[in-house]
Amino acid sequence: MRFRPEPAHQHGQPARTGVLLCNLGTPDEPTAAATRRYLAEFLSDPRVVEIPPAA
């Protein structure tokens, strides 16, 4: 999946702030193993975290 690049900043434009709230789910159970699985899936999703995956 490719993301569009951010437009070039233009000086003299008023600052804009946006807030996006999303519910991305929860672990299946309140256990360490379920939380570990949830975080592994959540943090490896490039739509959520736009950084290179850990090696």
MDAnalysis code that builds the backbone (N, CA, C; Angstrom):
import MDAnalysis as mda
import numpy as np

u = mda.Universe.empty(165, n_residues=55, atom_resindex=np.repeat(np.arange(55), 3), trajectory=True)
u.add_TopologyAttr("name", ["N", "CA", "C"] * 55)
u.add_TopologyAttr("resid", np.arange(1, 56))
u.add_TopologyAttr("resname", ["MET", "ARG", "PHE", "ARG", "PRO", "GLU", "PRO", "ALA", "HIS", "GLN", "HIS", "GLY", "GLN", "PRO", "ALA", "ARG", "THR", "GLY", "VAL", "LEU", "LEU", "CYS", "ASN", "LEU", "GLY", "THR", "PRO", "ASP", "GLU", "PRO", "THR", "ALA", "ALA", "ALA", "THR", "ARG", "ARG", "TYR", "LEU", "ALA", "GLU", "PHE", "LEU", "SER", "ASP", "PRO", "ARG", "VAL", "VAL", "GLU", "ILE", "PRO", "PRO", "ALA", "ALA"])
u.atoms.positions = np.array([
    [0.849, -1.167, 0.000],
    [0.000, 0.000, 0.000],
    [0.898, 1.233, 0.000],
    [0.592, 2.168, -0.851],
    [1.367, 3.408, -0.921],
    [0.526, 4.553, -0.365],
    [1.198, 5.454, 0.318],
    [0.547, 6.635, 0.856],
    [0.922, 7.836, 0.007],
    [0.006, 8.766, -0.136],
    [0.322, 9.977, -0.873],
    [1.303, 10.813, -0.081],
    [2.270, 11.455, -0.757],
    [3.216, 12.300, -0.018],
    [2.511, 13.534, 0.522],
    [3.069, 14.089, 1.587],
    [2.499, 15.305, 2.145],
    [2.808, 16.469, 1.213],
    [1.867, 17.395, 1.063],
    [2.138, 18.546, 0.201],
    [3.213, 19.432, 0.824],
    [3.897, 20.181, -0.030],
    [4.935, 21.087, 0.456],
    [4.298, 22.154, 1.345],
    [5.013, 22.522, 2.399],
    [4.526, 23.557, 3.316],
    [4.596, 24.912, 2.632],
    [3.552, 25.688, 2.759],
    [3.536, 27.028, 2.188],
    [3.491, 28.030, 3.330],
    [4.490, 28.882, 3.404],
    [4.543, 29.895, 4.453],
    [3.404, 30.887, 4.274],
    [2.935, 31.416, 5.388],
    [1.849, 32.383, 5.341],
    [0.478, 31.751, 5.455],
    [0.413, 30.433, 5.461],
    [-0.858, 29.732, 5.616],
    [-1.173, 29.598, 7.107],
    [-2.425, 29.726, 7.508],
    [-2.755, 29.515, 8.927],
    [-2.512, 28.055, 9.318],
    [-2.074, 27.861, 10.538],
    [-1.824, 26.500, 11.036],
    [-3.148, 25.757, 11.165],
    [-3.121, 24.470, 10.850],
    [-4.308, 23.640, 10.984],
    [-3.967, 22.459, 11.880],
    [-4.895, 22.077, 12.699],
    [-4.714, 20.939, 13.586],
    [-5.875, 19.979, 13.385],
    [-5.556, 18.709, 13.275],
    [-6.599, 17.703, 13.140],
    [-6.424, 16.622, 14.193],
    [-7.524, 16.071, 14.638],
    [-7.505, 14.985, 15.614],
    [-8.353, 13.851, 15.048],
    [-7.777, 12.668, 15.021],
    [-8.485, 11.504, 14.519],
    [-8.529, 10.459, 15.628],
    [-9.712, 10.082, 16.026],
    [-9.883, 9.058, 17.051],
    [-10.414, 7.792, 16.382],
    [-9.745, 6.680, 16.631],
    [-10.141, 5.411, 16.021],
    [-10.149, 4.319, 17.072],
    [-11.081, 3.415, 16.951],
    [-11.092, 2.233, 17.786],
    [-10.504, 1.110, 16.948],
    [-9.305, 0.679, 17.301],
    [-8.622, -0.340, 16.523],
    [-8.721, -1.720, 17.156],
    [-9.641, -1.877, 18.066],
    [-9.872, -3.179, 18.660],
    [-9.187, -3.363, 19.994],
    [-9.330, -4.545, 20.530],
    [-8.738, -4.916, 21.812],
    [-8.303, -6.372, 21.724],
    [-7.458, -6.804, 22.661],
    [-7.081, -8.223, 22.687],
    [-8.310, -9.112, 22.902],
    [-8.194, -10.371, 22.493],
    [-9.301, -11.318, 22.639],
    [-9.604, -11.640, 24.096],
    [-8.580, -11.651, 24.922],
    [-8.726, -11.977, 26.346],
    [-7.816, -11.062, 27.150],
    [-8.086, -10.882, 28.433],
    [-7.209, -10.057, 29.274],
    [-6.018, -10.857, 29.818],
    [-5.277, -11.492, 28.901],
    [-4.106, -12.264, 29.303],
    [-2.873, -11.713, 28.600],
    [-1.718, -12.045, 29.131],
    [-0.471, -11.582, 28.519],
    [-0.312, -12.129, 27.100],
    [-0.642, -13.384, 26.889],
    [-0.497, -13.992, 25.559],
    [-1.414, -13.319, 24.535],
    [-2.656, -13.066, 24.904],
    [-3.600, -12.415, 23.991],
    [-3.169, -10.979, 23.699],
    [-2.674, -10.303, 24.714],
    [-2.194, -8.930, 24.524],
    [-0.972, -8.920, 23.615],
    [-0.091, -9.884, 23.786],
    [1.102, -9.992, 22.938],
    [0.697, -10.200, 21.465],
    [-0.266, -11.102, 21.222],
    [-0.751, -11.341, 19.851],
    [-1.369, -10.074, 19.262],
    [-2.193, -9.403, 20.059],
    [-2.849, -8.178, 19.600],
    [-1.814, -7.114, 19.244],
    [-0.834, -6.881, 20.105],
    [0.178, -5.859, 19.848],
    [1.048, -6.214, 18.650],
    [1.348, -7.492, 18.469],
    [2.148, -7.905, 17.318],
    [1.410, -7.577, 16.020],
    [0.108, -7.853, 15.983],
    [-0.681, -7.547, 14.788],
    [-0.845, -6.035, 14.622],
    [-1.161, -5.349, 15.704],
    [-1.383, -3.903, 15.673],
    [-0.135, -3.148, 15.230],
    [1.010, -3.470, 15.810],
    [2.239, -2.730, 15.523],
    [2.867, -3.106, 14.187],
    [2.453, -4.218, 13.588],
    [2.997, -4.596, 12.286],
    [2.125, -4.097, 11.135],
    [1.007, -3.452, 11.440],
    [0.110, -2.948, 10.408],
    [0.609, -1.594, 9.910],
    [1.028, -1.487, 8.640],
    [1.573, -0.217, 8.142],
    [0.535, 0.902, 8.079],
    [-0.743, 0.560, 8.160],
    [-1.763, 1.606, 8.166],
    [-1.865, 2.255, 9.533],
    [-1.308, 1.606, 10.566],
    [-1.371, 2.121, 11.929],
    [-0.070, 2.807, 12.300],
    [1.044, 2.130, 12.061],
    [2.359, 2.648, 12.417],
    [3.201, 2.741, 11.153],
    [3.552, 3.945, 10.759],
    [4.298, 4.146, 9.517],
    [5.798, 4.208, 9.781],
    [6.347, 3.130, 10.296],
    [7.790, 3.016, 10.498],
    [8.224, 1.651, 9.983],
    [9.513, 1.486, 9.667],
    [9.971, 0.167, 9.227],
    [9.750, -0.868, 10.332],
    [9.414, -2.091, 9.969],
    [9.200, -3.128, 10.982],
    [10.521, -3.454, 11.698],
    [10.416, -3.886, 12.924],
    [11.589, -4.278, 13.699],
    [12.217, -5.529, 13.080],
    [13.512, -5.579, 13.113],
    [14.217, -6.728, 12.512],
    [14.291, -7.895, 13.456],
])
